[in-house]
């Protein structure tokens, strides 16, 4: 029997489905999607023409975020397009971080053939595959938006500039690498903060049980909210940068 602190970096496999490996982070992500769908249906079914105080608060919050997106992108049309995506990213990441603190997460599981305990649930964002996929998705959205809004040639002209000398061409090449570097920054920032928080809770629970984990968990809930907000806000700001006209071009 193992004793002490056991930190496992990679998600554990709990089975296969049609030859696809099913990990505990994948099961948790399914649970997050079910929770979000249930909450969306529940809130949608309770909306009334004469709003309650809760509905007024909810509508004010949605309107506040929507107006902020519209102000940042300087277009309510673009806000209508990207508001659902940005809020979905935030809600998925934040709910995944909250689910980590529910009773049973990390303690419910099964034993593999060699007798090792494998938890059925694990925090989604401690799986680098998940954070990397979210980062790639945001990268595709950002780059596609830049091409669609200002045009392919204008957008690529931000990175490939052969008319203004070698220095500007070299700066453009650096910009290309910085665009792809966002994938690494997005994924590792979220993964690193959430995984480090989970390890910190394990350490505190081992050395200061019962009392120590409570303030640390409260702090990690705050960190989970901040990381979800940062992921969504960075996506918003990079979309804003992508749709900006190149230097020297007329703004429409």
PyMOL commands that set and color helices and strands:
alter all, ss='L'
color gray80, all
select helices_A, chain A and resi 24-45+53-73+76-99+124-126+128-150+152-157+166-207+212-242
alter helices_A, ss='H'
color red, helices_A
select strands_A, chain A and resi 13-17+20-23+109-111+117-119
alter strands_A, ss='S'
color yellow, strands_A
deselect
rebuild
show_as cartoon
